[in-house]
C-alpha cells in the first residue's frame, strides 16, 4: 500500500511524515501556448513539456526589450538557475517568476521620494505592460487586488526600493470552471524605488497552462470498474505518541499499525471527477489527466487502543476517530490507480503508543 493523503490529520503533519506528492502547476499569459504532446485518441490526457533553455532566454530578452533601461541597469536573472529550475521561469506556461535590475547610481528624484499612491500606480502600470510575460491574462489584470507596504529587510530588494506592491486575483481555467483543483491565482509582487523606478519583481502565481482535455469520462460515476482495482486492498492506520515525535521518525515502519481490513464497495463514501496533475522526472513535463477521486472510510475496529487514540483530524476535535479516511485517484477511462492513498496517522495519548 502506497503513501496516503488523508483528511484526518493536519496537512502539515501528513506532509512531514509521509512526503507530499508534488502537484505544483504553472501559469500562462493570454498569448502563451505550452508545448503539448497528445497521442492518438488521448482526449483525456495532455502532456505539457518544459521550455528549452533557448526559449527561456528569449523570454528574458523580451522583458529587456519591452522595458528599456540604461546598459548599466538592465534587467537580470539568476543565470545559473535559468535553464534547469522553476525559480526564474515557469517552464510549463512560459512566464517569468523573478527578475531585477542591476544596481547603478541615479540622481535623487526632484521633489523627493514618491508616495504610496504613486508607487502603486507605477507598479500596476508595469504589470499591465508586461502581463503576458508575467503569466497574467489581460482580462484578469483589471481585477487585481492591491496591497501596498514599505519594503522590509526580508524582501531582499535593491538598495533604493521603497515600496512593495502585491497584486492578487483568483480565476478559473477557461473551459474548466467546475474543476477547482486546476483553479488559478495571480500573485505578483513589484518593488518600486524611491524615485518611481520599478527595480524588481517576484511572481508567485499558480496558473495552469491552457488545456485541451475532454471532460466526458469513459467510465460513468456509477460504473463498478472505477473502484474495481481498489476493492480487496488491505489498509491500515499508523499511531505515534504525539505529532512532534512522528515528525522525527525516519520511516513509517517505526510507527505502530492499526489493521483496518480490506476495502469493500460499501466503504466508498465519495467519488468526484477531477483533472489530475503529475510531474515528470526532473520537472521535464506535466501530465494532466481526467480522473476520479475515490474516498473510502474505514471504521475503527473499536479496540481499547483505538478508543484511547486522540486522532488529529481536520477539525482537531480531540475525539477518538470513528472512521479512517483514504483517498485514491483513478483513471476516468480504465480505473487504473494514478495516485495511491496516504496512510492516516493518529496521535496516541502520552504513553499510549
Order of alpha helices (4+ residues) and beta strands (2+ residues): alpha-beta-beta-alpha-beta-alpha-beta-beta-beta-alpha-alpha-beta-beta-beta-beta-beta-alpha-beta-beta-beta-alpha-beta-beta-beta
